[in-house]
Amino acid sequence: MNMKNVPFRKLGPLDVARPWLPVTVINPHTNIKLPVLGLIDTGADECAFPAQLAVILGHNLKNGFIKEIGTGNGKTVAYSHTIRLEIDGFLFPEVLIDFLPNLHVPLLGARSFLSNFILTVDYPRQVFSLATPGS
């Protein structure tokens, strides 16, 4: 996979342009698919999605693997569920993703997402690129 010079986006008129990536989140158990915009977050160890997305995808939120995690707002409970991500036709293997009750945007973090890519961020030009090694 090779996505070059993906423009930053503003989600609202007063928002700051950020590296948002269109992804499709798939529940491999129900095959429910949901297109979302995920924020590229190099400061996040894992991917984290809003809790309501788990429900839309057909997961029972509180039946997920429960763990306590640290966030920028302090400690919170996360419920991990298996999903697949599809980006620009590239389908990831199944991975556990944390769903958080007080999160409002999908975050694409390092361990379960960004570690698969070569990420280049060009803030002056407000673009980013993602490539799989060897592509």
Summary of the structure (lengths in Angstrom):
residues: 135
radius of gyration: 14.7
end to end distance: 6.4
largest distance: 43.6
contacts: 382
relative contact order: 0.27
helix: 9%
strand: 50%
